Amino acid sequence: MKLWAGLAIVGLLAAAEYHGDTDKDRARVLARRNWWSFQKVVRPEPPKLNSPWVRTPIDAFILEALRAKALQPSAAEDKLRLLRRVTLDVTGLPPKPAEATAFLNDKRADAYERLVDRLMASPQYGERWAQRWLDVARYADTNGFEHDLERTHAWRYRDYVVRSFNAGKPYDVFLKEQIAGDEIWPGQPDPQIAVGFHRAGPEHLTGGNQDVEQNRQEVLVEMTAGVSNVFLGLTMNCARCHNHKFDPILQTDYYRLQAVFAGTEGKEVPLASAEEKARYDAAQKAYKDRLKPIQDEITAIEKPYKDAIVAERRAKLEPAVQALLDVPKDKLSEADREKQKNAKDQITPSWDEVLARVSKPELERRTALRRQLHVIELDEPPPPAAAYAVVDREKPEDTNVLKVGDHRMKLGTVPPGLPLVLTSLPVPLTAAGRRTALAEWLAQPDHPLTARVMVNRIWQFRMGRGIVGTPNDFGVMGERPTNPKLLDWLASEFVSKGWSVKAIDRLILLSSVYRQSAARDAAPEAVDPENKLYWRMNKRRLEGEAIRDSVLAVSGMLNPEMGGPPIRVPIEKEVYDSIFTEYENDNLWPLPKDRAQIYRRSLYLLNKRTVRLPMLANFDQPDAMTSCAYRPVSTHALQALSMINSDFMAEQSAAFAKRVAQAGPASTRVQRAYQLALARAPKASETAMARDFFTKGGTLQEFCLALLNRNEFIYIP
């Protein structure tokens, strides 16, 4: 306490002398506006190259860079592997046997273009893109930290993202809806849901004594980081405690941007009609009426034991405190009310203290009643629709520059504003309109960062690596673009095509560079070992979610239903025991009444920040505590255990085997299994190996499990 008191005094003294940034500070920032990513995009002309390999302008830029290093592109991928690549890439699911047959038999010159258009028109396109966007937006269905409470209506933001990508929503609109949709399009549901972006990150909510100012500062830090990472591609948070050590970003730049959100607060905004609310009220009353008799029985069992403990503890209190407990609350002074509350807390037993005294027969009866209670709880009516959103406050709070980022050490207030190195545009001082000003600035066609950052994400998603290898950092410590002209051409094309993600996505998917083989080659690797010039395609492992979804698709158990509240799936006991609770732990992870729901796509599973599903966590699912620009790819033993020994894989391999067995005679099972899992027939050597496996006693389920563990199944070719 002495240390902090001393620091606070220093802060107060400094605050009296604080006059903002010096002219020298500002001049130093303005002098560095020449950094490549702060320059406006100038559309370059695609190189004029006489080569049949050049299908799109993208190919011309790539081929020019390759030739400068005396390199050549790799051969085109074969038709079947290309089918598997683009289908997994665009939908996150493997191609079906019938789809493979149709594509392989399609001899039209534009067969591949037709395939790409069909895949991009499928609803799975939006689901696949949403998985990537939610990583970047650090989305989860819970708050995080120790209590990690669920956010009842947060899932509507996830569904909004899916809808937006499927609808081909212009990116500038997508951006504005998420930053200031409530201000720009007031009263419209989607924009109101979209601003849930600002609340997608973790929030530290706890009981007990609160430092309200610190809590508020944490929320503002999250909002500021979200916008700067996701849309600007800058590490603005590095200027929270001092001027940025590397980028031309002042500490006051950080707090001016934070001040944009000083007039913003989280709120659940009702979306339901009066009729829907009335239906909910009636359903909720009926639901509570079903619960009450069982709850009353449980209370009756506990009451004598609870009363006995209270009586014992009360008897140990001082007589004056005992007397205080009997006085009506409204007859007490404020000080005595606090004493009475503390006394009640002191004598009231916890649930486990009560159960420790309940007799065994009554405890068994109580356990049975709790089971009945939990069965009824599965029928709890969903609450009226609402948006997990933000709204404008009546009056924005002051924003102070904070010494070392500590809310107790204020150096002086700053108005809302935008990074000096990028613009001097003003931001309104009123609460309403601040986020609109930010959104409109970001969505300007000539903004130097917005389009570059997004086309880099699209490229990274399809090619495995961004043209800028640090998608959330276009600053000095980020990587320089490997092909600056291609990046700027894509950014310019993006804006000229109406900010269409689908247009850029399609252009990449149709390019020759995307259609290359991923085969290794020692000669070009010696020149470009990291494949930064894209002389071959990058072989990529599927994310944990896509692996799980692919397994479900092949087993025939995938439930394609889209949208809605998040779903819980069965978890191991060790995972269940890790769930934090201060109460009884007999129903912390209720599975859906309709068990078909547990076979939904992984996008719709409950993403609880403190409870990671082993299969997804083992395959590098981010923790959603910060923006994840790209997932690292690790290799370790737990992945093999998940894929071979988990209950999920045992169940799915059994379902896969059943599907294969029911499809036809035993003589065709190996071929059918290969077609379902890999969209191809087995090679002669693979057929011989399978025959030998079965001859030695191997089962069809074991064979199917082995197929699901092949690299060919888990990797995008």
Secondary structure, DSSP 8 states (H G I E B T S, - for coil): -HHHHHHHHHHHHHHHH-----HHHHHHHHTTTTSGGGS------------TT--SHHHHHHHHHHHHTT-----B--HHHHHHHHHHHHHSS---HHHHHHHHH--STTHHHHHHHHHHTSHHHHHHHHHHHHHHTT--SB--TTT--B-TTTHHHHHHHHHHHHHT--HHHHHHHHHHHHHHSTT-HHHHHHGGGGG-S-----SSS--HHHHHHHHHHHHHHHHIIIII---GGGGSSSS-SSSS--HHHHHHHHHTTTTEEEEEEE---HHHHHHHHHHHHHHHHHHHHHHHHHHHHHHHHHHHHHHHHHHTS-HHHHHHHTS-GGGS-HHHHHHHHHHHHHH---HHHHHTTS-HHHHHHHHHHHHHHHHHHTT------EEEEEEE-SS---EEEEGGG-TTSEEEEE-----TTT------SSSTTHHHHHHHHHT-TT-TTHHHHHHHHHHHHHHSS-SSS-TT--STTS---SSHHHHHHHHHHHHHTTS-HHHHHHHHHHSTTTTB-----HHHHHH-TT-TT-SS---EE--HHHHHHHHHHHHT--B----SS-B-----HHHHTTS--SS--SSSS---SSGGGGGB-GGGB--BTTB--HHHHHTT---SSS--SS------HHHHHHHHHSHHHHHHHHHHHHHHHHTS-GGGHHHHHHHHHHSS---HHHHHHHHHHHHTT--HHHHHHHHHTSHHHHEE-
